[in-house]
Amino acid sequence: MTRLFTLASTLVLSIACCSQELSQVILSGGSSVSAISFISDQKTVIRISPQGNIIEWGNDPGAGRYGYYSGKLTPFMGRVDYYGKSEYDSMARGKVKSIGTCSFTYYSASEDKSKAGKLKSIGNVPIDYFSNFDNEALKGKLKSAGYTTFDYYSSFDNEAFRGNLKSVGNTSITYYSSFDDKLIKGKVKSIGSFTYTWYTSHDGSQFQSGGLKSGPTNEKINGVIFLVR
């Protein structure tokens, strides 16, 4: 019984040590999502595009430190491995295989041609995407990461924000429409219960036209940090 308990404890610990989780969503220009970040067990931030490509990785300097507002990462000093030329799946060749203790897999062409070469997993987090059979504004974009789902405004929605991120899990996102001031149309209007206002063409030249007037640029909502740049 003691041996069984020890084995079970070791298994739980090993799973915990290899866990990754969704950390950040970055909205560039106050509108389109430019990166979705995950944090590894080594506290390394791994950023991917909505289309499933690794963009960058590094360490987050933390709130109150230089570069935090911009989301700039400091260099990762650990080991980074890549899939070699001898890999059986050509879709993975040359791509990042691991960053520290966090490993990556990719969809092969034999699984789904529309997802071939895209990230399939980040550590123990499975990744899925909208297919070519989905709405034009959604297809190819990140659909889920583990238990977290993503949705986007479709091609039937207002032209100012069609294709923009609509929700992350239970957090909904709204945008100013094409009927609003020309400088703010398409910009984020709300994330969850937080609202955003922007300087418009009516505010005068002394203000930064189209710049953020009010609303958090860095806010944790339902467990995910939203960075509005």
C-alpha positions as CSV (number, residue, x, y, z in Angstrom):
1,M,0.0,0.0,0.0
2,T,2.9,2.4,0.9
3,R,4.6,1.6,-2.4
4,L,1.3,2.2,-4.3
5,F,0.9,5.6,-2.6
6,T,4.4,6.6,-3.4
7,L,3.9,5.8,-7.1
8,A,0.7,7.7,-7.2
9,S,2.3,10.7,-5.5
10,T,5.2,10.6,-7.9
11,L,2.8,10.5,-10.9
12,V,0.8,13.5,-9.6
13,L,4.0,15.4,-9.0
14,S,5.4,14.7,-12.5
15,I,2.1,15.8,-14.1
16,A,2.2,19.0,-12.1
17,C,5.8,19.7,-13.1
18,C,5.0,19.4,-16.8
19,S,1.9,21.6,-16.7
20,Q,1.4,24.7,-18.8
21,E,-1.5,27.1,-18.7
22,L,-3.0,30.0,-20.7
23,S,-1.5,33.2,-19.4
24,Q,-2.0,36.3,-21.6
25,V,-3.9,37.6,-24.6
26,I,-2.4,40.6,-26.4
27,L,-4.6,43.0,-28.4
28,S,-2.4,45.2,-30.7
29,G,-3.6,48.6,-31.8
30,G,-6.5,48.1,-29.4
31,S,-8.2,45.7,-31.8
32,S,-6.8,42.5,-33.3
33,V,-5.2,39.8,-31.2
34,S,-1.5,39.5,-32.0
35,A,-0.4,36.9,-29.5
36,I,-1.7,34.3,-27.0
37,S,0.7,33.4,-24.2
38,F,1.2,30.3,-22.1
39,I,3.3,30.0,-19.1
40,S,5.4,26.9,-18.4
41,D,6.3,25.2,-15.2
42,Q,9.6,27.1,-15.4
43,K,7.7,30.3,-15.5
44,T,8.7,30.8,-19.2
45,V,6.2,32.8,-21.3
46,I,5.5,31.2,-24.7
47,R,3.7,33.3,-27.2
48,I,1.9,31.9,-30.2
49,S,-0.1,33.5,-33.0
50,P,-3.9,32.9,-33.5
51,Q,-2.8,30.7,-36.5
52,G,-0.7,28.3,-34.3
53,N,2.9,29.5,-34.8
54,I,5.4,30.1,-32.0
55,I,6.2,33.9,-32.1
56,E,8.6,34.3,-29.2
57,W,9.4,33.1,-25.7
58,G,11.2,34.5,-22.6
59,N,10.6,35.6,-19.1
60,D,8.1,38.2,-17.9
61,P,9.8,40.9,-15.8
62,G,6.7,41.3,-13.8
63,A,4.5,44.2,-12.8
64,G,6.3,47.4,-11.9
65,R,9.4,46.6,-13.8
66,Y,10.7,48.1,-17.0
67,G,9.1,46.8,-20.1
68,Y,6.0,45.2,-18.4
69,Y,3.5,47.6,-19.9
70,S,4.7,46.7,-23.4
71,G,4.7,43.0,-22.6
72,K,8.4,42.8,-23.6
73,L,10.0,39.6,-22.5
74,T,13.5,39.1,-21.2
75,P,15.7,36.4,-22.9
76,F,15.2,32.7,-21.9
77,M,18.6,31.4,-20.9
78,G,17.7,27.7,-20.8
79,R,18.0,25.0,-23.5
80,V,15.9,25.2,-26.7
81,D,15.7,22.2,-29.0
82,Y,14.4,21.9,-32.6
83,Y,13.1,19.0,-34.6
84,G,15.8,17.8,-36.9
85,K,15.9,16.8,-40.6
86,S,15.6,13.1,-39.8
87,E,12.1,13.6,-38.2
88,Y,9.6,11.3,-39.8
89,D,7.0,14.1,-40.1
90,S,8.2,16.8,-42.5
91,M,5.7,19.3,-41.0
92,A,7.7,19.4,-37.7
93,R,11.2,19.7,-39.2
94,G,13.0,22.8,-38.1
95,K,10.3,23.8,-35.7
96,V,10.8,24.2,-31.9
97,K,10.7,20.9,-30.1
98,S,11.2,22.1,-26.6
99,I,11.9,25.2,-24.5
100,G,13.4,24.1,-21.2
101,T,11.1,21.4,-19.9
102,C,8.1,22.4,-22.1
103,S,7.8,20.2,-25.2
104,F,5.8,20.9,-28.4
105,T,4.1,18.7,-31.0
106,Y,2.6,19.7,-34.4
107,Y,-0.2,18.4,-36.6
108,S,1.0,16.2,-39.5
109,A,-0.5,16.4,-43.0
110,S,-2.0,12.9,-42.5
111,E,-4.1,14.1,-39.6
112,D,-5.7,17.2,-41.2
113,K,-4.3,19.1,-44.1
114,S,-5.8,22.4,-42.9
115,K,-3.9,22.1,-39.6
116,A,-0.7,20.6,-40.9
117,G,2.4,22.3,-39.3
118,K,0.3,24.0,-36.7
119,L,1.0,23.5,-33.0
120,K,-0.8,20.5,-31.7
121,S,0.2,20.6,-28.0
122,I,2.1,22.9,-25.7
123,G,3.3,20.6,-22.9
124,N,0.2,18.8,-21.7
125,V,-2.2,21.4,-23.3
126,P,-3.9,20.2,-26.5
127,I,-4.4,22.8,-29.2
128,D,-7.2,22.8,-31.8
129,Y,-8.2,25.2,-34.6
130,F,-11.3,26.1,-36.7
131,S,-11.3,24.1,-39.9
132,N,-11.7,25.1,-43.5
133,F,-15.4,24.2,-43.2
134,D,-16.0,27.0,-40.7
135,N,-16.8,30.6,-41.4
136,E,-14.3,32.4,-43.5
137,A,-13.3,34.8,-40.7
138,L,-12.7,31.9,-38.3
139,K,-11.0,29.2,-40.3
140,G,-7.5,28.4,-39.3
141,K,-7.6,30.3,-36.1
142,L,-7.1,29.0,-32.6
143,K,-10.3,27.3,-31.4
144,S,-9.3,25.8,-28.0
145,A,-6.3,25.4,-25.7
146,G,-7.0,22.7,-23.2
147,Y,-10.4,23.5,-21.6
148,T,-10.3,27.2,-22.8
149,T,-12.3,27.9,-25.9
150,F,-11.9,30.9,-28.3
151,D,-14.4,32.5,-30.6
152,Y,-14.2,35.2,-33.2
153,Y,-16.7,37.5,-34.9
154,S,-17.8,36.0,-38.2
155,S,-17.9,37.5,-41.7
156,F,-21.5,38.3,-41.1
157,D,-20.7,40.7,-38.3
158,N,-19.9,44.4,-38.6
159,E,-17.0,45.0,-41.0
160,A,-15.1,47.0,-38.3
161,F,-14.5,44.0,-36.1
162,R,-15.3,40.9,-38.2
163,G,-12.5,38.3,-37.5
164,N,-11.6,39.9,-34.2
165,L,-11.5,37.9,-31.0
166,K,-15.0,37.6,-29.6
167,S,-14.4,35.6,-26.4
168,V,-11.9,33.7,-24.4
169,G,-13.6,31.1,-22.2
170,N,-16.3,33.0,-20.3
171,T,-14.8,36.4,-21.1
172,S,-16.6,38.3,-23.9
173,I,-15.0,41.1,-25.9
174,T,-16.8,43.8,-27.8
175,Y,-15.6,46.5,-30.2
176,Y,-16.6,49.9,-31.6
177,S,-18.4,49.5,-34.9
178,S,-18.1,51.1,-38.3
179,F,-20.9,53.5,-37.2
180,D,-18.6,55.0,-34.5
181,D,-16.0,57.7,-35.0
182,K,-13.5,56.7,-37.8
183,L,-10.5,56.8,-35.4
184,I,-12.0,54.3,-32.9
185,K,-13.9,51.9,-35.1
186,G,-12.7,48.3,-34.6
187,K,-11.0,49.2,-31.3
188,V,-12.0,47.2,-28.2
189,K,-15.0,48.6,-26.3
190,S,-15.2,46.1,-23.5
191,I,-13.4,43.0,-22.1
192,G,-15.6,41.3,-19.6
193,S,-16.9,44.0,-17.2
194,F,-14.2,46.5,-18.1
195,T,-14.9,49.2,-20.6
196,Y,-12.6,51.1,-22.9
197,T,-12.9,54.6,-24.3
198,W,-10.6,56.2,-26.9
199,Y,-9.8,59.7,-28.0
200,T,-11.8,60.5,-31.1
201,S,-11.5,63.1,-33.9
202,H,-13.7,65.3,-31.8
203,D,-11.3,65.6,-28.9
204,G,-9.0,68.1,-30.5
205,S,-5.4,68.1,-31.6
206,Q,-4.0,68.4,-28.1
207,F,-5.0,64.8,-27.4
208,Q,-3.6,61.7,-29.0
209,S,-6.2,60.9,-31.6
210,G,-7.3,57.3,-31.5
211,G,-5.3,56.7,-28.3
212,L,-6.6,55.1,-25.2
213,K,-8.5,57.5,-23.0
214,S,-9.7,55.2,-20.2
215,G,-9.6,51.4,-19.5
216,P,-7.0,49.0,-18.1
217,T,-4.0,48.2,-20.4
218,N,-3.1,45.2,-18.2
219,E,-5.9,43.4,-16.4
220,K,-6.4,39.8,-15.2
221,I,-9.9,38.7,-16.1
222,N,-11.1,35.3,-15.3
223,G,-7.6,34.0,-14.8
224,V,-6.2,35.5,-18.1
225,I,-4.2,38.7,-18.4
226,F,-5.4,40.9,-21.2
227,L,-2.7,43.4,-22.5
228,V,-4.2,46.2,-24.6
229,R,-1.4,47.9,-26.6
